[in-house]
């Protein structure tokens, strides 16, 4: 993995967490906006996970398509894929599925790279 792609992973990971935090804050004021923001965080997190497999998927906005590619690559399982499909079909109305998806993807990234949390904090500054 080149330094450029690792920097891209960190950038996407940081962006996903920033969007996640923003979406959680927005839940109290505007649920539709919060859901859009959290789905955007999901897309960024899936892109970061794809980079670990060497797949560059910057132009892809569809979380189900991204999840299908990651399922084919063996980076996610059928349970996570079904959660992401459920999020897309309900357009995020099943908030628990959306938040669980984000949590599972974060855990998978941290298993692939146990230092990403530390690196992402350094990357921000």
Secondary structure, 3 states (H helix, E strand, C coil): CCHHHHHHHHHHHHHHHHHHHHHHHHCCCCHHHHHHHHHHHHHHHHHHHHHHCCCCCCCCCCHHHHHHHHHHHCCCCHHHHHHHHHHHHCCCCCHHHHHHHHHHHHHHHHHHCCCHHHHHHHHHC
